[in-house]
Amino acid sequence: MRIVEKYSHLNGLEFLLVHKKKLWREIQDVIAAINAEKFRTKVSEKKL
């Protein structure tokens, strides 16, 4: 999976980027490791 958009509530993203760089990197790594295709359950009627 990938991060498409970000919303920084009360400058939380900026805090992570400045004070908790390792934690932000870990969050990005975990999100990147998720295989979203595995969790898709809807089958399009057009494909049938």
Secondary structure, DSSP 8 states (H G I E B T S, - for coil): --------GGGHHHHHHHH-HHHHHHHHHHHHH--GGGG-----TTT-
